Amino acid sequence: MKKVFIKYNPYKLETEILVDERKLAENSKLREKIAFGSRLQEWVEELPRILIDEYNDTSFDILFHGTLPDYEDLCEVFEEAYEKKKVEKVKLERKAAKETSDKEVLIDEVFQEIQKGPFDELRDVEILNAFEHAKSSDFEVCVVATMSAGKSTLINSMLRTKLMPSKQEACTAIITRIKDNDKSTWQAEVYSKGGKLRETHKELTYQIMERLNADEQVSLIKTEGNIPFVTAEDVSLVLIDTPGPNNSRDPEHKKVQSEFLGKASKSLVLYIMEGTFGSDDDNALLKRVADSMAVGGKQSRDRFIFVVNKMDDRKKEDGDTEQTLERIRDYLKSHGITNPNLFPAAALPALNMRMIENGENVDEDTLDETEVKVKKLNRNENLHFENYATLPVSVRGEINEQLAEAAKRKDIYTQALIHTGIISIEAAIRQYVQKYAKTAKIKNIVDTFMHKLDEVGCFEETKHELASRQDESEKIVQQIESIRKKVDDVKSAKNFQNVVADDVKRIESDSRDVVEKTIVKFQSRIAKRIDALRGDELDVEDAKDEVERLEKFANKLKPDFKEDLNDLVRKNLIQTSSALLEEYKRKLASLTDEIDPNVFSGISIEPLKLMGGSVFSADSYSIKKFIKQKKVEDGEEWVKNTDKKWYKPWTWFQESGYYRTKYKTVKYVPGDEVAQDFLTPVQDMIYEVGEEAKKYTITQSGRIAKAFNSEFKRLDTVLKSKLSELESFATDRGKAEARIRESEKKLEWLGMIKAKVESILEI
């Protein structure tokens, strides 16, 4: 049995692994996996196989030093390996580490100390804003569903009130961003297509939301209020309700949904299904989900929560809960999604229970129905949906404790609410936030502290050094003056601007190449679609069906193309910014080392807004112009020999008739001609969008260069101000001793506070 020690720090993304108290071999695959700041979830699923391969053993005694959520992921992986008989014996123990809640207390304590410290620079608006921004960074949860799976009802059940319009048919036609701010009333900003603010509401109601959802001009609603199952102090949770693919009134909606489902996204996705499943829209959405889940290890799968709603409406003949979930697992597996996080739920009863408990007005029918549901959920163990939720042991234990407490109090409503599965879904969201979002947030806050502390520390050390070297003041002043001249040198500034311009041109050229390659890739997809129909002769009805399939293909192609361009061009624009920043750092390398890259955080790159031609609708597209006619065999017919007569002896020995092939005229449609004609506007759209992307890139890179040049001038001014202060320290002999003592105290405090900040990230 191999003894394995694993220490994993989720804040620093550092991993240490010892096997039988020895470090990993230089050529170990594990060494590659844990390098470069990898999350445990990116490689943990491969851990059993690598250990078996490299140490030729199937029994392991593992001590894990890390946080509880990470330990539970490790346990889950080895339990699965044991069930599949990949390992024979596993012993798992955990050495406790500081959890995110411990870190947040430390952060607040250190921040208060920094604010009371001796540096005025650490009390300025910049660091206050940076700290607040790091603390309140948004964490987005995208809620998607194809048809009327009860998506809005599920959101309402988590909000514990009716805010989102919900009907039997598909009803969400706009995007709604619901941000948690812990306030009791809901406020909203309403935007039309193109992002123009139309109206605001200080008290948003269900009736207002119904009106807005029906308004064709409304595209986006940003609302803030209380999402009760989280606190805004933990993380600013944002629930994003997106329309189904067939119920979106704005083409940008599909793009937004595509970005959330994309491989690069780290947002949590709630995918709402019903016990009945399998539509074409489902199939298309699940293809994107499968692609995203295929990269990035366990985290990519953790971020997709599949909620199977309306499970309380299932009849006996539909099978029990486990049978339904097994069918859904098979269905998802057929789309390339294995080991999905499944959560059966009954959202409507949960919402009604919470509204009744909150004292909201509900009609008598709802009261009666809820009473029946409460009894049904409590009595029927098959409807205890919390037992089927994909949750780690610790979270499941917390929910079971809540259930036991409710049973002790004889609180039938709380028991039934837990059985609806909504509590489990909320717990899963909190678990993901704690495991991924909060650890990243803590690291960001510490980095914010350290950048500012390093900056003031560097400057203070320089001042201390200058005050200590009064005998060299004349030489120091000459150096400062030399630096000043270099900063102000017109020729040098012009050279720098030329280098910046060259960088921009290079990035523009790279962007054009990227766009061209993307165009070729998507044109190739269209050509393949046309070639697939080459030689096919469709009857008229089949041709109409094919046009509908082409429409779906075209409608999917358009957002895919835009998303690819969006990602690629955005990367190139970010490269522009990075190149310019590096150029400025090179410019100042001989002058100062205290330039903080975070000073450029105000330069934001807008998301790529691409124009595109519209795609034909199957309803308005006619195939009449392609209908052709041809004669085809239609069996045989008997042709009588009318020449054979009794009075014509020479015909007596002729046949009385013969069979000949019959022909009929049929209409047909050449498949490739229809496809070529239908997809021509799509090809045009791709070229048009590509050209717009090229123009956009040139415009944006120029805008970025202009903004950076402006920022560089500001930094030059800041630098010259600091040089003046340094000159004062170097030349004012009367204050030298006092300044030295003051600097020494400041630097001592700085060393102490930096040690405290660095310790925040230790486990």
N, C-alpha and C positions, 0 to 999 in steps of 0.2 A: 504493500500500500504506500503510494507516494504522498508525502506531506507537502501541501501547497499553501503558501502564504501569499495573499493578495491584499495590497493596500491601494485603495482608489480614492483620489481626492476629486470630487465632482466640481469643485470651485476652480481649481487650477487645471483640471483635466490631466492629472498626473497619475500614473499607475506604476506600482512596483510589484514584481512577482518573483518569489523564491520557490524553488522546488528542492526539497530535502536540504533547505537552508543554503542553497547555492543559487547564484544569479543565472539567468537564462543564457544559453549558448549564444555566441555572436550570430550564428546563422539561424537561430530560432525564428519560426514564423510569428510567434507571439511577440517577439521583440519588435517586428515590423508593425504588428497590429496596434500595439500600445504606444507607439511613437507618435510624434507630431500632434499632441493634444487631442487624442481620440477619446470620445465618450465610451464608457464601458459598454453601453448599449450597441455600439457599432461593431464590437468584436466578441461579445460574451457568448453568442450562440455558436461560435466556432471553437470556443475554449475546450469543451470535452474532446472533440475530434483531434485538435492539435496536441493536447496533453497525451492522449492515447498514442498518437503517431510518434511523438518525439521521445516519450519515456517508456513506450512498450508496456504499459500497465493499464488496467481497467478499474482499479480501486484507488480512491483518493480521500485523503483526510485534509479538508480545506478550512483554513482560518481566514476569514475575510475581515479586514479593518476598513470600515466605511459606513455610509449612511444606510438607514433601514430600507428605503425604496430600492437602492442599488443592490443590497443584499438579497432582497426578495426576487429581483430579476435573476441573480446568480442561482438562487435555489430553484426557480422555475425551469431554468435551462438544464440543470443537472437532474431534476426530477423527470423531465421529458426524456433525457438521455437514458435514465435508468429504466423507464417504462418501455422504451424501444430496445432495451437490452444492449445498448452501446457501452454502458459501464456496469460493472458487477456490484460495486459497493461504494457508497459515498457518505462521508461524514462531514457535515457543514456546521461551522460555528461562526459567531460574529463577535468581533471586538468593537464596541460602540464608538461612534464618532459624533462630533457636533453636527446637529441637524440645522436646517435652514432657519428655524425659529430662534435658535441660539445665536446665529450670526446676525440676525436683524437687531437683536438687543445690543450686541457689541457695536454694530454700525451706528446706532443712535447715540450711544455713549461716546464713541470716538468723535462723532460729528460735533457734539456739544463741547467737547474738549477743544477741538480745532477752533470753534467759534470764540472761545474764551482765551485763546492763545495770544502770543505777542505779535502776530503778523496781521496787519491790516488787510493785506492782499487776500488773506484767506477768509475775510468777511465780506468781500465785495459781491456784487450782484451775480457775477459770472459763476462763481463756485456755488452760490446758493441755487441758482437756476440749474446748474449741471447736476447737483445733488438731487434736487426735486425731480428733474427729468429722469435720472437713473432710477429713482425710487418708484416713480409712477409710470414707468414704461408700459404701454398697452400690450396685453396678451390677447390675441384674437382667436375666437372659436367660430369656425364657419359651419353653418347648419345647412345641409343640402338634402334634397329629396326630389324624385322625378315627378311623382303624381301626388294625389291627396293622401299622403301617408300620415297626416296628423302633425306635420312639422310645426305649424304655428301653435297648435295646442300644446305640443311638447315644450316649446319656448315659454308659453304662458304658464305652464305648470311649474317651471323653474323660477319664473318671476313671481309666482304665487298670486297672480291677478290676470284678468283679461286685458291685454294690451294689443296683441297682434290679431288682426282679423282672421277668423277661421270659419270655414264652411266645409260641406261635404266634398265639393269639387275643388280643383286646384284654385287657390285664391291669392297667392303671393305674386304680385306683379312688379314689385319694386325691391330694391335692396334697403334693408334697415340695419343700421349699426347701433346696437344697444350697449352703452357703456355704463359700467358700475361706478357710481360715486357715493353710494351709501345714503343718498338723500331720499326722503319719503315721496316727493312728487317727481313726475316725469316731465322733463323739458325736451324740446325738439327744435332742430333746424331742418327745413325742407328744401331740397334742391331739385331743379329741373334738369333736363338733358343738357349737357355742356357744363354742368357744375355751377349754375347761377342760383344764388339763394333766393327763394320765392317767398317764404313766410317762416315765422318762428312761433313757438308755443311755450308759454311758461308753465302751463298745466296740460299735458297731453292726455287725451282720453281715448277709449276704445272707439267712440263714435267719430272722433277726428281721424283716427287711423283708418277707419273704414272709408271715410271720404277721400283721404289721400291715396289710399290703395286703388280706388276707382278712378282717380284723376289721371288722364292720359299724359299730362304734362309733367307729372312727378316721376323722378327717377331714383332719388336717394333721400332717405331720412336718417339724420343723426340724432339719436335720443340718449339722454342720460338720466339715471335714476338708481334705484336700489336693486341689485341682483343679490337676493338674500343669502345664497349658499356660499358666497365669498365676501371678503371685506376688501375695500379699495386700498387699505393699507398694505395688504399682502401683495396684490398685483391688480392693475387696472384691467379687469376682464372685459372683453368686448365680444358680445354674441352678434354674429352677422347672419341675418336671415336673407337667403338668396332665393330668387324665383326658380321654379323648375325650368328645364330647358325649353319647354313648349309654352311657357307662360311669362316670358320676359318681353317687356315692351321696348327695351333699350339694348342695342347690340353690345354695349359696353358691359352689360350684366354678365354675359357669357364669358367675357374676357376676365372679369373679376373672379368668377367661379373657377375658371381654368387656372388662374394664378394660385388660388388656394389649394387646388388639387395637384398642382405641378410638383415636380421632383424637388425643386429648390426651396419650396415652402416648408416652414417648420411649424406652421399653425396647426392647432387641433381641428379635426373635422368630425362633426357628428353627421353620420350618414343614416338618414331615416328610411326604414323599409316597413313593409307590412308582412304578415305571415304568407300572403300571396305575393308572388314576385315574378320577375322575368320579362318585363317590357323591353322594347328596343331601346328606349331612352335609358333604362337601367343598364342595359348591356354597354351602351356607349360610355356612360359615366363610370361604370366599374372598370372599363378598360383603362381609363386615366388613373383611377385609384390603384389598380394593379401595377401600373408602370411606376407610380410614386413609391409604392410599398416595396418594390424590388430593389431599391437602392437605400443605403444608409443604415442597414441593420435593424435592430429591434426598435429604435426610436421611430423609424419610418412606419412601422406597424402600430406602435403605441399611439401615434397621432391620429389614427382612424378608429373611431368608435362606431360600431354598427348597432343602431337602436332598432329593434324589431317591435314596432308599436302596434297598438290595438290587439294585443294578445289576450286581453280579457274577453274579446268578442268571439274567440275561437270556439267552435262546437266540438262535441265528443267525437264526431266522425272525422274531424280535422286531425285527430291524433293529439297526444299530450304535448306538453311544452318541449320536452327533450327531443321528441320525434320531429317537431317543427323546426327546432334549431338545427338538428342534424341535416334536414333537407336544405336549409339555408347554407350550412357549411359546405355541403356538396355543390350547391349552386355557385357560391362564391369561389370555391376551388376550381370549378370549370372555367372561371374567369381569371385564374392565376392568383387568387387570394387565399393563402393558407393561414391557419391559426388566427382567424379574425377575432377581434374583441367584440363579442356578442353580448347585447344587453336587452333582454325582453322587457317590455314596458306596457303600462296602461296609462297613457298620459291624461286622457280626459277625466277618469275617476280621480286621479291625483290632483288635477286642477280644481275640480269641484270640491274635494275634501278641504283643500287649502283655502278656497274662497269662503266656504262655510265657517271654517275655524277662524278666519280673519274677520268674520262678521259682515261680509259683503252680501248685498242683496242677490238672492237666487230665487227662481220661481219654484212653485210647489213640485212640479214635475222633476226638476233637477234634484230637489231635496229627496224625493221618493226614490229616484233612480240611484242616487248616491248611497242611500241607506241599504238598498239591495246589493250594490257593488261592495260595500264594506263587509257585509255578511258573507258574500260569495268569496271575496279575496281572503278573508280570515279562515273560512272553513275548508276551502279547497287547496290542499298543499300543492297541487299542480299549478296553481296560480301564485305561488310564493316566488315571484320572479327574482328576488335578491339571491336565491340559491343558485340561479343559473348564470349570474353575471360574471364576466371575466375580471375578477378583482384579486389583488394580492392578499395573502393570509391576514396581514395586520389590518387592512381596511375592512375585509370581511368580518374580522373579529369585532371591530368597532361597531359595525352595523348590527351584528348579533347582540352586542351589549345594549344598544338602543332598543332592540326588539324585546329583550328580556326585561328591561326597565319599564317599557310600555305595558307588557303583560302583567308585571307586578302591580302597576297602577290601574290595571283593567282599562287602559286607554285604547279602545278598539279602533279609533280613527288613526292614531299614530301607527298601530300595528298594520292596518290596511294600507296606509301610505307607504310604509317600507315594502310591503308586498307588491306595490305597483311597479317597483323597479326604479322609480325616479330618484330616490335617495342614492341608489347605487350609481346611477349616471352622474349625479352631482359629485359623488365621492371620486369617481374616475377622473373627472375634470380637475378636481383639486389635486389629485395624486399626480397627474401629468404636469400641472403648474409647479408643484413642489419639486418634482424630479428634474424638470428641464428649465422652465422659465425662471423660477426663483434662484436656482444656482447661478444661472447666467446673469441675472439681475445683480446678485451679490458681487459677482466678479466685476461687473461694469461700475458699480459704486466704488469698489476698492481701487479700480483703475483710475477713476475720476479723482479720488483723493491723492493717489500716488503721483499722477501727472502734475497736479498743482503743487504738492509738497516738494517734488523734485525741482520744479521751476523756481519756487521761492528759495529753496535750499541752495541751488546753484548760484543765484544772485547774491545771497547772503554770504556765502563762502568767498565770492569774489570781492565783496565789500570788506570783509574781514581781512583778506589778504592785502588789499590795497592800504587799509588803515595801518597794517603792521609793517608796511614797507615805505615809510615816509622818506627814508634816505634815497629812495629811487624814484621819487615823485616826478622829477623832471622827465625821466625816461618813460614813465608810465603815461604821463600826459601826452608825450609825443606819439605813443602807440595809439592812444584813444583818438587823437587828432587824425592819425593816419587812417584809422577805421572809419571815422566820420567822412573823410574825403572820399574813401572808396564807396561808401554808401551813396554819396551825392554825385559821384562821377557820372557825367552824362554819357560818355562813351561806353562805360561799363553797363549802365542801365540799358542803353540801346542794344548792346550785345546780348544782354539777358532777354530782352523782348524778342530779339531775333530767334534765340534758342527756343523760347516759348512758342513762337509762331511755327517753327519747324516741328515741334512736338505735336502741335494741333494738326498740322498738315498730315503728319504721319498717322495719327489716330484716325483722321478723316479717311485716309486711303485704306487703312485696315477695315474701317467700318463699311466702306463701299464693297470691299472684297467679301465681307461677311454677308452683306445683303445679297450680293450676286449668288453666292453659294446657296443661300436659303431659297432664293427664287428657283434656282436649278433643281433643288431637292423637291420642292412642291410641284413644279411643272412635271417632274418625273412621275410623281404620284398620279397626276391627272392623265399623263400619257399611258400609264399602266392600266388605268381604269378604262380608257378608250380601247386599248389593245385587247383587253379582256372580252370586249363585245364584238371584235372584228370578225366578220363572217356570220354573225348571228342574225337570223331573220325572225323577228318577233311578230306575233299577231298583234292586232291593235290593242287589245286589253293588256297583254303582257308588256307592250311598249309603255302604256300608261303607268303600270306598276314600276317599270324600270325608271321612268322619269322621277317618280317619288323617291326611289332609292338614290338616284343621282342628286336629288335635292338634299337629302340627308347627308350624303357624302360632301356636297359643296358647302352646306351650312357648317359642317364640322371642320372642313378644311380651312375656312376663313379665320375662325378664332385661333386654331392651331398655328397657322402661319403668322398671325399677328403676335401671338405669345412668343413664338420662337424669335421673331425679329425684336420684340420688346426686350427679351432677356439678353440677346446678343449685343444689341446696340447700347443698352444700359451698361453692360460690362465694359464696352469700349469707351463710353463717356466717363465711367469711373476710372478707367486707365488714364484718360486725359487728365483728370484731376490729380491722380497719383503722380503722373509724370511731371506736372507743373509743380507740385509740392516738393518732389525730389529735386527739381531744378533749383528751386529757391533755397532748399537746404544746402545744396552744393555751393550756391552763391555765397551763403553765409558761413560755410564750414570753417573758413579761416578767420571769421570774425567772432562768432559765439556759438556755443553748443546748447543754448537754452531755449531754442525754438520748439514750441510744443505743437505737434501736428493737430491737436484738438482745436487750435484757434480757427481752423477752417471748417468747423462743424456747421457753421451757418450757411455754407454753400450747399444748397440742396439740388439734387438732380431730379427734375420732374420725371414722372413716368412717361414713357413714350406714348404720344397720342398720334395714332396713325389714321389717315383717311383711307377709305376703301369703297370701291363700287359695291352696289347692292347685288345680291345673288337672286337669280330668277326664282319665282315661286312656281311650284308644280301646278297650282290652281290656274295660273295665267298662261302657262306654257302650252302651246298647241303642237301636236305631232302630225297635223293634217298634211303639211307640206312634204312630209317624208313618206306618206303612204304610197306604195307602188302595187302594181298588179302583175300576176304571172299565172300561167296555166299549170295545173298539177294533175297528176293521174287521179281518177276518181272511180276506180274499179273497172269492170268490163260490161259491155252490153252485147246482146245477140242481134246480129244483122241478117235478116232473111234474104235468101237468093230469089229475088222477084223475077229473074229471067227464066227460072226453071218452069217449063210448061209441058203438058202432056202432048201438045201438038207440035212441040219442038224436040224431035227425037235426039238431036245432038246434045240436049241438056239433061237427058234422062239419068246420065251417070254423074252429074254434078252434085256437090253437097247442097243440102237444103238451106244452108246458111253458115255463118261463122261468128266467133267472138272477137270484138275489137276493144282496145283500151279507150275508156271514157276520160275526158279532161274537164276540169272546171276552173273558173277564174277565181283566184283568192287575192285578198289584200294582205300586204306585209310591210313591216318597217325595218330597214337596216339598222341594227343596234348601234354600230360604231358611228353612223352618221348622226343619230339622235344624241349620243354621248358627246360627240365633237361639238355639235351646235349648242347643246345645253351648257357645256362646260367652257365654251369660249369666253363668256363674260367673266367667269371665274379666273381664267388665265389672264384676261385683261386686268382684273382686279389685283392679281398678284404683281403684275408689272407696275401698275399705278401705285400700289402700296409700297413696293420696293423703291420706286423713285421718290415717294414722299419720305421714306425712311432715310434715304441718302441726304435729301435736303434738310430734314430735321437734324440729322447728325451734324452737318456742317454748321447749321444755325446754333445748335446747342453747344458744340465745342467752342465756337466763337464767343458765345455768351459766358461760358465757364471761364475762358481765358481772360475775358474782360473783367469778370468778377474777381478772379484771382489776382490780376494785375492791380486792381483797386485795393485788395486786401494786402498785397505785398507792400504797396506804398504806405498803408497804415502801419504795417509792422516795421517798416523802415523808420517811421516817426517814433514808434515805441522804443525801438533800439537806440535811437539818438537820445531819447529822454533818459534811458538807463545809462548811456555812456556819460551824460552830464552828471548824473548822480554819482557814478563811479569816480569821475574826475574830482568831485567834491571830496570824496573819501580819501583820495590820493594826495590832495593838496592842503587840506585844512588841518594843520599840525595841532592847533589848540584843542580840537575835539578828538584827536586820534585815540588817546587812551580810553576815554569814555566809550567811544564807538567800538573799540576792540572788546571791552568787557561786555557791552550790550550784544555784540554779534556772537560772542562765545555762549552767552546765556540762551540766545535765540537758537543757535545751532544745537545746543544740548537738548533744548525742548524739542527741536525738530527731529533729532535722532530718536528720542523717546516715543514721539507720536508716530513716526514712520514704523517703528518696531511694532507698535500696537496695531496699526493699519495692516501691516503684512501678516500679523498673527490671525487676523480675521479669517483668512483663507485656509488656515491650517485646520486639520480635522482632529 
